[in-house]
Amino acid sequence: MKVLQREFKDQPVITGGDATWDRFLLAYTTQNGIRLWTGDPGEYEILKEKYFKDLAFYQI
């Protein structure tokens, strides 16, 4: 998390990921930001249900 805070002065508005480890970047997105998923559909469902249920999180 400290690396993200150092690299991004403000929280990013749009982030994307394709592996479970990208959860930390997706979680660092602004509350009203958009999270994109390009990885495994099964992992997307788990992440959506467990961490991003009420947030803008989309599989592309």
N, CA, C and O of each residue as an XYZ file, in Angstrom:
240
protein
N       0.823     -1.183      0.000
C       0.000      0.000      0.000
C       0.870      1.250      0.000
O       0.516      2.230     -0.655
N       1.975      1.252      0.699
C       2.857      2.419      0.738
C       3.408      2.747     -0.647
O       3.598      3.915     -0.986
N       3.662      1.713     -1.443
C       4.153      1.954     -2.805
C       3.084      2.674     -3.614
O       3.391      3.617     -4.343
N       1.835      2.240     -3.494
C       0.753      2.901     -4.221
C       0.626      4.359     -3.794
O       0.461      5.245     -4.633
N       0.703      4.601     -2.502
C       0.587      5.966     -2.006
C       1.744      6.828     -2.486
O       1.563      8.016     -2.753
N       2.927      6.243     -2.598
C       4.087      6.997     -3.066
C       3.971      7.312     -4.564
O       4.282      8.423     -4.994
N       3.526      6.339     -5.344
C       3.457      6.497     -6.796
C       2.274      7.349     -7.248
O       2.369      8.069     -8.242
N       1.169      7.268     -6.524
C      -0.031      8.030     -6.874
C      -0.284      9.053     -5.777
O      -0.634      8.690     -4.654
N      -0.107     10.326     -6.099
C      -0.327     11.374     -5.105
C      -1.786     11.371     -4.643
O      -2.072     11.552     -3.460
N      -2.685     11.167     -5.573
C      -4.106     11.041     -5.263
C      -4.526      9.624     -5.635
O      -3.846      8.943     -6.403
N      -5.632      9.200     -5.092
C      -6.120      7.871     -5.448
C      -6.561      7.873     -6.909
O      -7.179      8.835     -7.365
N      -6.249      6.806     -7.649
C      -6.649      6.756     -9.056
C      -8.168      6.654     -9.212
O      -8.862      6.106     -8.355
N      -8.660      7.188    -10.315
C     -10.090      7.147    -10.609
C     -10.446      5.859    -11.347
O     -11.531      5.312    -11.151
N      -9.540      5.374    -12.194
C      -9.764      4.142    -12.949
C      -8.565      3.222    -12.720
O      -7.414      3.640    -12.849
N      -8.853      1.962    -12.378
C      -7.794      0.962    -12.243
C      -8.247     -0.326    -12.924
O      -9.429     -0.510    -13.217
N      -7.303     -1.192    -13.164
C      -7.618     -2.473    -13.779
C      -6.716     -3.554    -13.224
O      -5.632     -3.286    -12.706
N      -7.187     -4.773    -13.343
C      -6.394     -5.891    -12.858
C      -6.760     -7.174    -13.578
O      -7.810     -7.276    -14.213
N      -5.862     -8.162    -13.464
C      -6.124     -9.458    -14.091
C      -5.690    -10.621    -13.203
O      -5.740    -11.775    -13.629
N      -5.268    -10.331    -11.983
C      -4.847    -11.374    -11.058
C      -5.269    -10.984     -9.644
O      -5.425     -9.802     -9.338
N      -5.449    -11.966     -8.802
C      -5.919    -11.734     -7.442
C      -5.080    -10.701     -6.703
O      -5.608     -9.929     -5.903
N      -3.772    -10.681     -6.964
C      -2.900     -9.728     -6.275
C      -3.223     -8.287     -6.643
O      -2.828     -7.374     -5.918
N      -3.921     -8.057     -7.738
C      -4.299     -6.702     -8.132
C      -5.405     -6.133     -7.238
O      -5.777     -4.967     -7.373
N      -5.915     -6.938     -6.350
C      -6.967     -6.494     -5.428
C      -6.538     -5.240     -4.665
O      -7.365     -4.367     -4.398
N      -5.259     -5.144     -4.314
C      -4.785     -3.990     -3.546
C      -4.875     -2.712     -4.365
O      -5.251     -1.666     -3.837
N      -4.537     -2.780     -5.640
C      -4.673     -1.611     -6.512
C      -6.148     -1.265     -6.706
O      -6.533     -0.098     -6.631
N      -6.958     -2.271     -6.952
C      -8.386     -2.034     -7.136
C      -9.001     -1.399     -5.890
O      -9.863     -0.526     -5.993
N      -8.559     -1.835     -4.723
C      -9.079     -1.296     -3.462
C      -8.624      0.139     -3.229
O      -9.289      0.887     -2.511
N      -7.504      0.536     -3.824
C      -6.965      1.882     -3.641
C      -7.675      2.912     -4.527
O      -7.458      4.114     -4.370
N      -8.502      2.461     -5.435
C      -9.256      3.342     -6.321
C     -10.201      4.218     -5.491
O     -10.703      3.787     -4.453
N     -10.438      5.441     -5.954
C     -11.376      6.311     -5.241
C     -12.717      5.605     -5.068
O     -13.071      4.724     -5.851
N     -13.443      5.994     -4.053
C     -14.735      5.364     -3.736
C     -15.668      5.350     -4.946
O     -16.339      4.350     -5.202
N     -15.711      6.452     -5.687
C     -16.592      6.549     -6.854
C     -15.891      6.185     -8.155
O     -16.431      6.411     -9.238
N     -14.694      5.622     -8.054
C     -13.922      5.266     -9.232
C     -14.415      3.989     -9.905
O     -15.351      3.340     -9.438
N     -13.765      3.649    -11.008
C     -14.134      2.474    -11.801
C     -13.000      1.466    -11.743
O     -11.834      1.807    -11.941
N     -13.361      0.221    -11.469
C     -12.405     -0.882    -11.415
C     -12.719     -1.849    -12.552
O     -13.855     -2.301    -12.691
N     -11.708     -2.167    -13.369
C     -11.903     -3.064    -14.510
C     -11.153     -4.364    -14.276
O     -10.049     -4.363    -13.731
N     -11.749     -5.460    -14.685
C     -11.158     -6.780    -14.510
C     -11.012     -7.459    -15.868
O     -11.983     -7.574    -16.616
N      -9.799     -7.907    -16.185
C      -9.553     -8.595    -17.449
C      -9.108    -10.032    -17.223
O      -8.737    -10.723    -18.172
N      -9.143    -10.481    -15.989
C      -8.671    -11.820    -15.648
C      -9.763    -12.874    -15.705
O     -10.784    -12.711    -16.374
N      -9.520    -13.940    -14.996
C     -10.408    -15.105    -14.945
C     -11.800    -14.723    -14.423
O     -11.913    -14.050    -13.398
N     -12.864    -15.154    -15.130
C     -14.225    -14.825    -14.693
C     -14.547    -15.344    -13.282
O     -15.284    -14.696    -12.539
N     -14.006    -16.494    -12.919
C     -14.250    -17.042    -11.590
C     -13.653    -16.169    -10.499
O     -14.270    -15.959     -9.454
N     -12.452    -15.660    -10.743
C     -11.821    -14.761     -9.781
C     -12.595    -13.447     -9.683
O     -12.719    -12.867     -8.605
N     -13.106    -12.992    -10.811
C     -13.912    -11.765    -10.812
C     -15.114    -11.925     -9.886
O     -15.391    -11.050     -9.066
N     -15.814    -13.024    -10.015
C     -17.007    -13.255     -9.183
C     -16.655    -13.263     -7.699
O     -17.388    -12.706     -6.882
N     -15.544    -13.886     -7.352
C     -15.111    -13.938     -5.947
C     -14.769    -12.535     -5.445
O     -15.215    -12.133     -4.370
N     -13.982    -11.794     -6.218
C     -13.603    -10.444     -5.806
C     -14.820     -9.526     -5.703
O     -14.935     -8.742     -4.761
N     -15.711     -9.626     -6.662
C     -16.911     -8.786     -6.664
C     -17.735     -9.048     -5.411
O     -18.161     -8.108     -4.740
N     -17.957    -10.301     -5.096
C     -18.777    -10.660     -3.940
C     -18.096    -10.314     -2.614
O     -18.739     -9.829     -1.684
N     -16.801    -10.567     -2.541
C     -16.093    -10.441     -1.272
C     -15.616     -9.016     -0.968
O     -15.632     -8.598      0.190
N     -15.190     -8.262     -1.995
C     -14.554     -6.978     -1.740
C     -15.223     -5.772     -2.398
O     -15.179     -4.671     -1.851
N     -15.837     -5.966     -3.555
C     -16.307     -4.816     -4.332
C     -17.795     -4.909     -4.664
O     -18.224     -4.474     -5.732
N     -18.562     -5.462     -3.772
C     -19.980     -5.733     -4.022
C     -20.776     -4.486     -4.415
O     -21.566     -4.531     -5.358
N     -20.578     -3.400     -3.718
C     -21.378     -2.195     -3.957
C     -20.614     -1.107     -4.714
O     -21.021      0.055     -4.721
N     -19.501     -1.494     -5.352
C     -18.672     -0.518     -6.054
C     -18.698     -0.790     -7.560
O     -19.116     -1.859     -8.003
N     -18.246      0.190     -8.330
C     -18.183      0.046     -9.787
C     -16.999     -0.874    -10.135
O     -15.852     -0.432    -10.194
N     -17.297     -2.142    -10.361
C     -16.295     -3.155    -10.664
C     -16.829     -3.987    -11.815
O     -17.843     -4.672    -11.678
N     -16.140     -3.926    -12.957
C     -16.669     -4.537    -14.172
C     -15.653     -5.489    -14.805
O     -14.444     -5.258    -14.769
N     -16.174     -6.545    -15.373
C     -15.318     -7.467    -16.124
C     -15.403     -7.108    -17.600
O     -16.489     -6.935    -18.151
N     -14.225     -6.999    -18.234
C     -14.218     -6.684    -19.675
C     -13.485     -7.775    -20.423
O     -13.362     -7.710    -21.646
